[in-house]
């Protein structure tokens, strides 16, 4: 995922650049939550190894500003889709640039 996610002014479309690299042996899902909030502003469908997402639609439009957020990556075993683990990344969202 990009460390700085950009959202155009008056839009809910964000450039996130999320990738599940081909060398990964797990399905991945990604959710993005603004720090201090409970509900994610984005949740991906499952990503197979080698899949890439450039742009997503957020669940809400953000007023212009800079936001701290956390991207949570959840890995699932390929065989049975049971959860294999999680990792989090701190990101910045810049809206209205």
C-alpha positions in Angstrom: 0.0 0.0 0.0 1.1 3.5 -0.6 2.4 5.3 2.6 0.5 8.4 1.4 -2.9 7.8 0.0 -4.4 10.6 -2.1 -8.0 11.5 -2.5 -9.1 14.1 -5.1 -11.2 17.1 -3.9 -14.9 16.3 -3.8 -14.4 12.6 -4.5 -14.5 9.3 -2.7 -11.9 7.7 -5.0 -8.5 7.2 -3.4 -5.2 6.1 -5.0 -4.1 3.3 -2.7 -1.7 1.1 -4.8 -2.4 -2.1 -2.8 -0.6 -5.2 -4.0 -0.5 -8.8 -3.0 2.9 -9.7 -4.4 3.2 -12.8 -6.6 5.7 -14.4 -4.2 3.2 -14.3 -1.3 1.5 -17.7 -0.7 -1.7 -16.3 0.9 -4.9 -14.6 -0.1 -5.0 -11.1 1.4 -7.7 -8.7 2.5 -7.0 -5.0 3.4 -9.0 -2.6 5.5 -8.3 1.0 6.1 -9.5 2.8 9.2 -8.9 6.4 10.3 -7.0 6.5 13.5 -9.5 7.0 16.4 -12.4 5.5 14.5 -13.9 2.1 14.7 -15.4 1.5 11.3 -13.2 1.1 8.2 -13.5 3.6 5.4 -12.4 0.8 3.0 -12.4 -3.0 2.9 -11.1 -4.9 0.0 -12.3 -8.2 -1.4 -9.8 -11.0 -1.4 -6.6 -10.5 -3.4 -4.8 -13.5 -4.9 -1.0 -13.4 -5.1 -0.1 -11.1 -8.0 -3.2 -9.0 -7.8 -3.0 -5.2 -7.6 -5.5 -2.4 -6.8 -4.6 1.1 -8.0 -7.8 3.0 -7.0 -10.7 2.3 -4.6 -13.9 4.0 -3.5 -14.0 4.9 0.1 -17.1 4.4 2.2 -17.3 8.1 2.8 -16.1 11.4 1.4 -13.4 13.0 3.5 -13.3 16.8 4.0 -10.1 18.4 2.7 -7.2 17.7 5.1 -4.6 15.2 6.2 -5.6 12.1 8.1 -3.7 9.4 10.0 -4.9 5.9 9.3 -4.1 2.3 9.7 -4.1 -0.3 6.9 -4.7 -3.8 8.3 -3.6 -6.7 6.1 -5.2 -10.0 6.9 -3.7 -13.2 5.3 -5.6 -16.3 4.6 -4.3 -19.8 3.8 -4.9 -20.7 0.2 -6.1 -24.3 1.0 -9.1 -23.5 3.2 -9.1 -19.7 3.5 -8.6 -19.9 7.3 -6.9 -16.8 8.8 -3.1 -17.1 8.7 -2.2 -13.8 10.4 -2.4 -10.0 10.3 0.0 -7.0 9.9 -0.7 -3.3 10.2 0.8 -0.3 8.4 0.5 3.3 9.4 -0.5 5.5 6.4 -1.4 9.1 5.7 -4.5 10.1 3.7 -4.4 13.5 2.0 -7.8 14.5 0.8 -8.7 17.4 -1.4 -5.2 18.0 -2.9 
